[in-house]
Amino acid sequence: MRGHRLGRKRVNDAATAALYSLRTARIVVSTNQRDFEVFGCFDILNVHTARFLDEG
């Protein structure tokens, strides 16, 4: 982990992304887009700037 500069949070992000990908999730809502952009297989919505359907 040190050699790749991976902290516990990044490893957790990778595990979460792998699970989402296996479950064929295409859209991820996150507070930090960079956490998931690196995987290149998701459409990412930033929770702070996204407009959700129930907002009108």
C-alpha contacts under 8 A as a table, 3 or more apart, distances in Angstrom:
res1	aa1	res2	aa2	distance
1	M	4	H	5.43
1	M	5	R	5.94
1	M	6	L	4.91
1	M	7	G	6.81
2	R	5	R	4.77
2	R	6	L	6.07
2	R	7	G	7.72
3	G	6	L	7.74
6	L	9	K	7.91
6	L	10	R	5.79
6	L	11	V	6.57
7	G	10	R	5.36
7	G	11	V	6.40
8	R	11	V	5.15
8	R	12	N	6.14
9	K	12	N	5.01
9	K	13	D	6.13
10	R	13	D	4.90
10	R	14	A	6.17
10	R	35	D	7.49
11	V	14	A	5.06
11	V	15	A	6.25
12	N	15	A	5.09
12	N	16	T	6.10
13	D	16	T	5.07
13	D	17	A	6.05
13	D	35	D	6.61
13	D	36	F	7.46
14	A	17	A	5.08
14	A	18	A	6.11
15	A	18	A	5.10
15	A	19	L	6.28
16	T	19	L	5.15
16	T	20	Y	6.18
17	A	20	Y	5.03
17	A	21	S	5.99
17	A	36	F	7.05
17	A	39	F	7.64
18	A	21	S	5.07
18	A	22	L	6.14
19	L	22	L	5.12
19	L	23	R	6.28
20	Y	23	R	5.11
20	Y	24	T	6.24
20	Y	25	A	5.20
21	S	24	T	4.87
21	S	25	A	5.59
21	S	26	R	7.47
21	S	41	C	7.70
22	L	25	A	7.60
25	A	28	V	7.43
25	A	42	F	7.56
26	R	41	C	7.13
26	R	42	F	4.99
26	R	43	D	5.98
27	I	42	F	5.51
27	I	43	D	4.66
27	I	44	I	5.69
27	I	45	L	7.30
28	V	36	F	7.99
28	V	42	F	6.51
28	V	43	D	6.29
28	V	44	I	4.90
28	V	45	L	6.18
29	V	44	I	5.84
29	V	45	L	4.70
29	V	46	N	5.80
29	V	47	V	5.79
30	S	33	Q	5.99
30	S	44	I	7.07
30	S	45	L	6.32
30	S	46	N	5.26
30	S	47	V	5.54
31	T	46	N	5.55
31	T	47	V	5.35
31	T	48	H	6.70
32	N	35	D	5.77
32	N	36	F	7.88
32	N	46	N	6.66
33	Q	36	F	5.75
33	Q	37	E	6.07
33	Q	44	I	6.28
33	Q	45	L	7.23
33	Q	46	N	6.14
34	R	37	E	5.00
34	R	38	V	6.67
35	D	38	V	6.83
36	F	39	F	5.71
36	F	40	G	7.50
36	F	42	F	7.26
36	F	44	I	7.33
37	E	40	G	5.54
37	E	41	C	7.89
37	E	42	F	7.25
37	E	44	I	7.41
39	F	42	F	7.35
45	L	49	T	7.72
45	L	50	A	5.88
46	N	49	T	5.51
46	N	50	A	5.60
47	V	50	A	5.42
51	R	55	E	6.80
52	F	55	E	5.59
52	F	56	G	7.60
53	L	56	G	5.92
